[in-house]
Amino acid sequence: MTSSRRRRAILIVCDGLGAEWINTERTPTLARLQAAHRSATDHRAVFPSVTRVSAASIATGCHPARHGLEGNQMALFEDGRLTVHNVGAPSFRQTMRQVTGQTLRVPTLAERLAACGGQVAYSNVSPGAAYFLDPDHFGTVLHRAGSFGPGGTALTGAAHLAVSHDLAGDIEMTRRFSAEVVPSDAHALSVLWLANPDLTLHHEPLGSPEHLHALKVTDGLVAEVLDAVRAHEDRFDTLVLVGSDHGHETVGRSIHVGHWLTENGMEADLRHGRVAVASQGTSALIYATEKARPALNEALADMRKEPWAGAILTGEALAATGLSGRMLSAAVDTARHDERNGYGVAGTRWLVEDGEGPPEIGCGHHGGLGPQETRPFLVLAHADFGQGRIERTTSLVDIAPTILGFLGQPADSLDGAAIAASR
């Protein structure tokens, strides 16, 4: 019976929904999904635990050291100096290609599936996070900043995804996805990437009424897609993967790492582009040219004594996170304090200021190695995967090989490993 139905995969990402927020009261759909299907109980984010890096890692099945997208912000060496770029900008793909000669260094799911059904992605997060699901236009990406078909053909008019960047936009996008994509046999993999609850949490406290409302709406949108999938189960053999990319922690204080380096002897190196700092929220990446590294290493020794520096990773310790780069010298994971916010949620973090706006103290953020921000969730809904817990530790990089295996496609040269079916 199964063989007569078209096999496909649908991936739903609830951005920023930490595993600890799923329960029968707040997220009844997700709680039922976990109970009825195969659930990853020790699922991990990548580092930095930010959306743009997560999108590239899910798309490639590789860590940042392999795919080359190092952060929400990252430095490129151009015109003889290090320059920090916002990866979320719609134009960053072109900038990355111009400076480095390529976008991602390894194939994406969109590229791997182009000849066997292809990929479509609907996304309501930043343009960079959306476009790095398929940076070289092998499939279709719909996003409010611009929608593109295979080969980069611009989709305009009704074909474009003209939704707002808020909960209302998530609702409109999901209803269009359920009406247009779920009944269609046009794609082997379809991705729906919701902006919430992440978008809400960047401006509201964890546990607040606004956060709980965003959870409720997001949970309901997952239910709508699942209902649409069930309505067409006679035509399709569908693996539904529902998960998130990272969680959130509370911002308690902030620090501008670039200013600290300026005050500690590195003003000229920063001004001349020999050193650069790229904020990742609750962590930061520090880049340096060969000439500047001795002075930076001296500064890092002093930085380790600062109350905001929870851990400073260099060398093998940095590489062990799955992150490395030719001029990437260090990563700072900020300190965590045992405090509770006004809604009783434990743990506060230092935020690394990025100069793009004032820090929203008391609201949510992520990007580092903290216990909540690094614990997304993942559920696999398909009879082949059965029910119960996935006993091993899993990661975002395991999603691509799992999808490829289900679709009968090779999953070579990936950092992740397929989650095994139970039968």
Secondary structure by P-SEA (a helix, b strand, c coil): cccccccbbbbbbccccccccccccccaaaaaaaaaccccccccccccccaaaaaaaaacccccccccccccccccccccbbbbbcccccaaaaaaaaacccccccccccccccccbbbbbbbcccaaaaaaccccccbbbbccccccccccccccccccccccccaaaaaaaaaaaaacccccccccbbbbbbccaaaaaaccccccaaaaaaaaaaaaaaaaaaaaaaacccccccbbbbbbccccccccccccaaaaaaacccaaaaaaccbbbbbcccbbbbbbcccaaaaaaaaaaaaaacccccccccaaaaaaacccccccccccccccccccccccccbbbbbbccccccccccccccccccccccbbbbbbbccccccccccccccccaaaaaaaaaacccccccccccccccc
